[in-house]
Amino acid sequence: MKRTIRLLLVLVIGFTLLAGCGGGGGDVLKGTWSGTYEDGDATWTFDGNGKCKLTTVFLDKEPGQYTINNDTEVDITIDGWSEAITYTYKIQGDKLTLTANDPYSPNYDLTKE
């Protein structure tokens, strides 16, 4: 009986720690990324909880939302946009590339701050 209780306690503690760490995956976009796009400089800030902000020559910390779909795609909606844009993202070290999945939206080459 004591052995069963100890095993359950170890499992509960283990799952609690794993959940607290975000399951090991975490939000790969979390942080502030700056760089360029077709119209100049851009800064993206992703808070790790589905909220983001975009600063460009046209926008000043414009709020929005994002949802990471899988290991390569993210849906982003900035409050001033009419609809979400799906981007293919690629992270290599401290570099992030956001490539729009439609030909009318800008692409971004960014570096983590």
C-alpha positions in Angstrom: 0.0 0.0 0.0 2.8 2.5 0.9 4.6 1.6 -2.3 1.5 2.4 -4.3 1.1 5.7 -2.6 4.7 6.6 -3.2 4.5 5.7 -6.8 1.3 7.8 -7.3 3.0 10.7 -5.5 6.1 10.5 -7.7 3.8 10.4 -10.8 1.8 13.4 -9.7 4.9 15.4 -8.9 6.5 14.4 -12.2 3.4 15.4 -14.3 3.1 18.7 -12.3 6.8 19.6 -13.1 6.3 18.6 -16.7 3.2 20.8 -17.1 5.0 23.7 -15.3 7.8 23.5 -17.9 5.3 23.6 -20.8 5.9 20.0 -21.6 9.4 20.7 -22.8 8.3 22.3 -26.1 7.3 25.8 -25.0 6.5 28.6 -27.4 9.4 28.8 -29.9 8.3 32.3 -31.0 8.2 33.8 -27.5 10.4 36.9 -27.3 11.1 40.0 -29.4 12.4 39.6 -32.9 13.7 42.5 -35.1 14.7 42.8 -38.7 13.4 43.6 -42.1 10.6 43.1 -44.5 9.7 44.6 -48.0 8.9 48.0 -46.6 11.7 48.4 -44.1 12.3 47.5 -40.5 9.9 45.4 -38.4 9.8 44.2 -34.8 7.6 41.4 -33.7 7.0 40.6 -30.0 5.4 37.3 -29.1 4.4 36.9 -25.4 4.3 33.1 -25.3 0.5 33.1 -24.5 -1.0 33.9 -27.9 -0.6 37.7 -27.9 1.7 39.6 -30.1 2.6 43.1 -31.2 4.0 44.4 -34.5 6.0 47.6 -35.1 6.8 48.8 -38.6 7.0 52.2 -40.3 3.2 51.9 -40.6 2.3 50.4 -37.2 3.4 51.2 -33.6 3.1 48.2 -31.4 -0.1 47.1 -33.0 -1.6 44.3 -30.9 -2.7 41.0 -32.3 -3.0 37.3 -31.6 -1.2 34.2 -32.9 -1.6 30.5 -32.8 1.2 28.0 -33.6 -0.4 25.3 -35.7 2.6 22.9 -35.9 6.3 22.9 -36.1 6.3 25.0 -39.2 3.1 27.2 -39.4 1.6 30.0 -37.3 -1.6 32.0 -37.8 -1.2 35.7 -37.0 -4.0 38.3 -36.8 -3.0 41.9 -36.1 -6.0 44.0 -34.9 -5.8 46.3 -37.9 -5.8 43.4 -40.4 -9.0 42.1 -42.0 -8.1 38.4 -41.5 -5.5 36.1 -40.1 -2.4 35.4 -42.2 -0.7 32.0 -42.1 3.0 32.1 -42.1 5.5 29.3 -42.5 8.2 30.0 -39.8 11.8 28.8 -39.6 14.1 29.2 -36.7 17.8 28.7 -37.0 19.6 29.8 -33.9 18.6 33.4 -33.2 17.2 33.9 -36.7 13.4 33.7 -37.5 12.0 33.8 -41.0 8.2 34.3 -41.4 7.1 33.5 -45.0 3.5 34.3 -45.8 1.5 31.5 -47.4 -0.1 34.0 -49.8 1.6 36.2 -52.3 0.1 39.5 -51.0 1.4 39.5 -47.5 5.0 40.5 -46.4 7.7 38.1 -45.4 10.0 38.9 -42.5 13.7 38.1 -41.8 14.3 38.6 -38.0 16.8 38.2 -35.3 16.0 37.6 -31.6 16.8 40.5 -29.4 
